[in-house]
Amino acid sequence: MTAVTVLVQRELIRFVRQRSRMLAVIVSPVLFWVVIGSGLNRSFQYPGGPQSMTYLEYFYPGTLVLVVLFASIFSSISLIEDRRDGFLQSVLVAPINRSSIVLGKVAGITILAALQGVVFLAAAPAVIQTSSIGSIVLTLFVLVLVATGLSSLGFLIAWSMDSTQGFHAIMNLLLVPMWLLSGALFPITGSASWVAEIMRWNPLMYGVAATRKALYGLAPGAGQELPGFGVSLLILIGFTVVTVLVAAIRVQKRLASKPLEESR
């Protein structure tokens, strides 16, 4: 736990020294939300949802998940920087359990992503009329799960990357489509059959669905086409557990197959 705590503290200190990261992570999704939300506001009607719901209101949960996604992925780049600066090699030769590396990095990134999500979540009462303190707390719990899963996925990919350019390319190829097909931009109802099928297999869709259900206080009529909150939460927890375990196994196998001084 000492190693985990030190790695978490290092992520937090690094973030404090690079506060412009928060501005970039939050401002980009907010502009995305305002521009696209305002452009489609009058022409949008949520199938099966409240008639009074605007697109800005519908798009808000997806933008909230986008903030967490950006924060998780941008912070995962620190693993590549740690390898380049020699810090990762110092951690690898330390007499600690190798799973501590995964837990420390993922926990630190998750905290940062959740905190940045909270900044945008503070606007929920002004955007969603049915939001309450209970729904916001429940939403925060969902966001922590989403952040943990995405942070572990980012760690898993960054562990095998040598450059930030390659990392960005893989992230754009994988995570942007995951978000686009998560129900953040458009509901699954009315989508082409092949698109709807991909969305059902997309774990991030259940994160967006759980966020949407939590924000609406599980009210009837708010996302009838979505899986239930309990189902979404179980799938999200499963995705999070699997990504953490795979990242831990990946670290152990890499270290076992190579000498410590050659591990990356």
Buried (B, 14 or more C-beta within 10 A) or exposed (E): EEBBEBBBEBBBEBBEEEEEBBEEBBEEBBEBBEEBBEEBBEEBEBEEBBEEBBBBBBBBBBBBBBBBBBBBBBBBBBBBEBBEEEBBBEBBEBEBEBBBBBBBBBBBBBBBBBBBBBBBBEBBBEBBEBBEEEBBEBBBEBBBBBBBBBBBBBBBBBBEBEEEEBBBEBBEEEBEEBBBBBBBBBBBBEBEEEBBEBBEEBBBBBBBBBBBBBBBBBEEEBBEBBBEBEEBBBBBBEBBBBBBEBBBEBBBEBBEEEEEEEBB
